[in-house]
Every structure is written in structure tokens, then in C-alpha cells.
């Protein structure tokens, strides 16, 4: 039982005592108990006021700590992005951010790297990784390359690893969507670093809207 609860109990006891004194019609007792009840009530209000003030200060400190933690976390994420010692992947980001803001991103990354990864990358990320891999091997300037020829060759030469093998099969099965994504993004003056993100986003958007029967028919004729 804390101090506030004890004082509330004392006030309640004084109120019961006052009722009993009033029932006995003993004025002297009534005066004594009334004075005691008043004193206890005043002290209770002081404790309540102090508790309210302390709770307000605690909340203010909590918000300040939260804001400082967010600022520190943002700084650490920026340092991770600027670092050239690690390849930026969803797993890298997840491991680096897991301990923020309580420890730095490097320490978090080292600790979390020891934990076995049970989840595989999403299909869309595999597509993005494959698109980025292909684009990283294209000579400058990009605009002078035919995107369809470039990706037809690039998909066939992807490394024989799990993520790339999945992306290779997936992109070939959905070539019509990739073709549409390339057509909509290739000549739109997008920076080289941003292009794989835009192509992947356009590919995903196209996948959400299956081609019409006419589009499929024209595609089949074109490939004959």
C-alpha cells in the first residue's frame, strides 16, 4: 500500500468516525473528529496534487526520451545507408534496426546476424534484386540500350542461386508485365539508382491488372 492509498484510508476512517460521533450527539467528539478529518483531507489533496505533478513530469520526460530515441534511430539508419561495408537488403535493414534506439546499428547487426533466418525474401524483392543485378551490368548510358533485348539476355544469365532462380522463372512467366514496366519507365529520365525501384513498382502494378485477351493475343503473335 503506497502513501496515497494509506492517506485515503485514513480519510475514510475519519469520515466513519464522524458519522459515529454525530449519531451519539457528542459535540466535543464531533469537533475533534471534524478537525482530524479536515487535516487528513488537506494532506490527501496535497498528495494527490503532488502525484499529478509528478505524473505530468514523468510523461514529459517520457516524450522527450521517445523523441531523442527517434532522432538517434534516424541518425543510425542514415549511417547504415551511407556505409559501404554492407549490402542493403531487407535482412540487413531488419538486423540493423532491431536494436534501435537502445544500441547502435552496427552492434544490432552483429548480434542479429547470429540468429538463424527462417523467412525467405518475398517474391517481389527477388524481382527487384534481379532487376538491380541486370542494371548494374549495363554500360552507360542506359538510354542507348534496348530494354527488352537487355532484359531478355539479362534474365537468361542470372546467377544460379535461390533468389535469382526464382526471379528468373517468375519474370519469364510474366514477361508481358515486365515488358510493360520497362516500356513505361525506361525512357522517363529516371536516375540509374532509382530505376530498379521504379521498374519493380511498375511490374507490381501491372501484375495487379492482368492483360486483356487482346493484349495476350497480340503478345502471342509478336512472339511467333
N, C-alpha and C positions, 0 to 999 in steps of 0.2 A: 504494500500500500504506500503510495507516494504522499508527499506533503499536502498536495491539493485534496486528495481523497480523505486524508485524515482531518483536514480542516472542514470539509463538507460534512463529515460525520459528527464533528463537534458542534457545528451549527444545527444539525438535525437534532442532536441530543438537547441542545438549549431550547429549541422550539417545543420539544416534548415536555421538557421541564416547565416551560412557561404555561403550557396548557394545563398541566397538573396543578401549578400554583394558582392559576385563575379558577380552577374547579374548586379549590379549597378556600378561595376568597381570602387568602392571606396576603395583604398588601405589601408587607415587608418582604415576603418571599418573591412576590411579583416584581417588585422594584429591583431586587438583586438579580433575578434571572433575566429581566429585561435588559439590564445593563450588560450582563455577560453575553447575552445573545447579540446585542448591538456590537460589542467588541469583537466577538467571533466573526460576525458577518463582515465587519470592516476588514478584518485580516483576510477573510476569504476573497473579498473583492480585490484586495491588493495582490494576492497570489494569482488570481485569475488574470488581472491586468499584466502582471509580470510574465505569466505564461504566454499570453497573447503576443506581447512584445518580443519574447524570445523565439516564438514560432515564426513571427514575421522576419526576424533577423536570420533565422535558420533558412527560411525559404529564399531570402535574398542571397545568402551565401551559396545555397544550392544552385540557384540560377546562374550566379557568377561562375561557379565551378563548372557548370554544364557548358556555358559559353566558352570558357577557357579551354575545356576539353575539346569542343568542336573546332576551335581555332587551331589547336595543336594537331588534331587529326587531319585537318585540311592541309596544314603545312607538311605533315608527314606524307600524305598522299602525293602532294606536289613533288616532294623529294624523290619518291618512288618513281614517278613518271619521268623525272629528269635523269634518274640513274640509268646508266648504260650497261650495268653489270647483270641485269636481269631481263629476260624476255617477258614482255607484258602479255599475260594470259589471264583468263578468269581465275585460274588456280593461284597464280602469283598475287593478284589483287586480293583474293579472299584470304590467303595466308598472311599477307602484309597488313590487312585491315582488321584481322580478327582480334588483335590485342590492343588496338587503339581505343581510347586515348591513354590507356594505363601503362603501355610500354611502346617504344618506338617501332617503326615499321620493319627495320632490319631484324630486331630481336624477335618480333612476332613472326616474321617469315621463317627465320631459322627454327623456331620452336615448332611451328605448324608443319614445316616440311617433313618432320619426323613422323607425323600422323599419316597412316596409310590412306590413300584416296580411294573411296569406294564408288564415287559417282563418275560417270563418263561425261565428256563435254557434250553439249547439246548438238543436235544436227545442224542448226543454224550457225553455231560457232565453227563447226568443222567446215562449213561452206565458206565462211569468212576467212578462215585460216588458209584454205586452199586458194581463194581469190588473191589474198595478200601474197602468198607464196609465188603465184604466177606473175603478179605485177612486179614483184621485187626483182624478177629476172628479165624484165623488158627494158631494152635500151631507150635512152632519151632521144627525141621527145616522144611521149606516148601517142600523141595525135597522129603521128606518121604511121602507126601500126594499125592494121585492120583488126578490130577487137574480136570478131568472130573467128578469124583464122588463128589469131593469137591464143584464144582460149581453147579452141579445138586441139591445138598442139599442146598447150599447157596442161590441159586435163589429162591427156594421154601420158604425160611424162611426170606426173605427180609421184612423190616418193612412195615406196611400198611400206607404209606404216598405217596403223589402225585408223587414225583420224582422216588421213588423206585417202585411204582406200574407200572409206565410207563416202567422203565428199566426191570422189571420182565417180562412183556408181550413181550417187544421188544427182549430181549435175548432169550426167549423161542421160539419166531417165527423165530429167526435167529441163532438157536443153532449150525447149521453146521458151520457158520462163527466163532462163539465163540470157538467151538471145535478146529478149525484150528488155531485160535490165541493162544489158550492155548498150543497146541502141539508145536507151533513154538517158544514159549517164556519160558515155564515153567522150562526147564532144561538147560537154556542158561547162568547160573551163573550171573543172574541179581540181584542186591540188592533188598531187600524187599520193600524199599521206592520207588524204580524206577519201580518195577514190574507192578503196576496198570496202569502206563502211557504206558508201552510197550505193555501190553495186549490190552488196548484200541486202541492204534495206529495200532496194528496188526489186530484187529477186524475191524476197519475202512477200512484198506487196503483190507481186504478180502471182505468187503461189496462192494467195488468198482469193484471187479471181481467176478461176480456171478458164482456159481459152475456149472460144466458141467452136462449134462444129466447123464453121467456115475457116477459122484460123488453123485448126488442125488439118483440114483438107489441104489448104494452101501449103502448110509446112510439109506434109507428106509429098506433095507434088514437087516441091523445091528440093527435097532430099533424094528424089528418084534419079 
